[in-house]
Amino acid sequence: MFADTYAYLLAAQWPAIDAETGFDRHVMACVLSLARYEVEEGASPSISAATGLTLSELSRLINRNFPGLDRRLFDFVACEAPVMDEEEEMLRQLLLHHAAPGLELAPLFARIVARRAMHDDHLWQDLGLFARPELSRMLYRNFPTLAAGNTRNMKWKKYFYRALCEAEGFVLCTAPSCKQCDDFGDCFGAEDGESRLARIRNATPAERLFHAGA
């Protein structure tokens, strides 16, 4: 189960050097827990496919951050590196361009965020996080110059695509300003809702299967 995997990952990690390192590991524990759940429910063929991480990246991540983990908990299916389409690769490159120097997990978060952004829920939900502020905290730490540009608290997926458009030299929006746009709520509306952790924990078996493919 998702919640059990999360608790086990926390118990298997190295003691955090500082609060921010501990927080990054919390985010990774959420991501890996949700990825394992999706694999178990048949919504993803492997942890690698669910996270966008290669097998070598997954192995290094576990060894350096969760050394007490029993590898049998995760079935690292031998498969080729995850295939990214153009949209996902563009988002990954945008994140990498703004990755904080010296943060080991930032390049891995770039892959993970780009992969999970291809899903349909709010991004914080598709990362398995408990609430949207956790996503903002992770992005400001690992991609500070990119996150700092979101001065109006735009929805993160919308903001990423706006940044991609600007990087390519064109404007996606046709409205003269956000205040005059009929789709204002789509870009700036609340990103609330139930976390995937709580949703899965409280769901029936049939509902859990549905949520795995959400």
DAZIHU-V526052 format. One record per run of one state. SS is the DSSP state (helix for helix, strand for strand, loop for the rest). FROM is the first residue (numbers start at 1). LEN is the number of residues. If there is no record, write none. Layout:
ss: (SS SS)
from: (FROM FROM)
len: (LEN LEN)
//
This chain:
ss: (loop helix loop helix loop helix loop helix loop helix loop helix loop helix loop helix loop helix loop helix loop helix loop helix loop helix loop helix loop helix loop)
from: (1 2 13 19 41 47 52 55 66 71 74 86 98 106 117 123 127 132 143 144 149 156 168 178 181 184 189 196 203 205 213)
len: (1 11 6 22 6 5 3 11 5 3 12 12 8 11 6 4 5 11 1 5 7 12 10 3 3 5 7 7 2 8 2)
//
